[in-house]
Amino acid sequence: MLGFHISGHAGYAEAGSDIACASVSSAVMLTANTITEVYKIDAKVEVNEDEILLKLKEDKDGNGDKLILGLLLQMDILSDEFPGSIKIVNKTVS
């Protein structure tokens, strides 16, 4: 099963002014909304105050995979832009 789990805060600046955190949040919500609302891919989505979990249940056309890979690319770019504020960990989601 493919998906992602984003949690915590970037700590780049004060809450409400943290552009690193806002950048991550925006990219994650765009990805999640595109998967579930545009492509209508069946996914388990859990959203809490400081975390989001998305697991694809079925992705026949591979569009969800591509969107998640695009999110990973964006997270990698952001981690370079905001060193020490964004940590990427590749894990298998079960």
N, C-alpha and C positions, 0 to 999 in steps of 0.2 A: 504494500500500500504506500502510495506517495503522498507527501504532505509537508507541512511545516508547523513549527511551534516557535512563536516569538514571545519573549517575556522580558520584564525588567524595564529599566530606564537607562538612557545613554549616559546621563551624568555629564554631558558636555557643558551645560549651563543650567541656570535655575529652572525649576519647573515652570512651564508656561512660556519660557523663552528659549527652550532647548531645540535648536534647529536640527540637530542630529536625530533626536527622538521624533520630531515632527516629520522628518524625511522618511524615516523607517515606517512610521505609522501610515503615512500617505501611500507609500509603495505597497505595503501589506494590504491595506484596505482596497486599493485599486485591484490588486491581484485576486483577493478573495471575492470581491463583488463581480469581477469579470468572469471568474470560474462559475459562481453560483447563479448570477443574474443574466449574464450575456450568453454564455455557452450552455447554461442550465445543466452543468455537470453535477451529478449526485455526489455530495460531499458532506462529511460531518464537520460542523463548524461550532467552536465554542469561543465566546468572547467574554472576557472578564476585564476588570479595571486596568490591569497592567500586563495582559497576555492575550494571545489569540492562538488557537489551534485549528488547523484545517487538515483533514485527511480525505483524499479522494476515495470514493467507494468504487467508482467505475469510470473509466476514461477511454471509451472506445476509439475516439479519433485522435487521442494524444494531445489535444489542445491544453488540457490541464497540466500535463507534463511540461509543455513548452512555456506556459505562463509561470510555473514554479521555477523553471530554469532561468527565465527572465528576471524573476524576483531575486534569485540567488546571485545573478550577475549584478543587479542593482545594489544588493547588500554588500557585495565585494567592493564595488565602486565607493559606496558610502563608508565602508570600513577604512579604505585608503584615505578618503577625504577627512574623516574624523578619527585619527589613530587613537587607539585605546578606549574609544567610546562604544564601539560596536564589535561584538564577538560573534563569529560564525562558527558553528559546530555542525558538522555533517554527521547525522545519525540515521539509523534505520527506524522508521516509525512503525510500531506494531499495532 
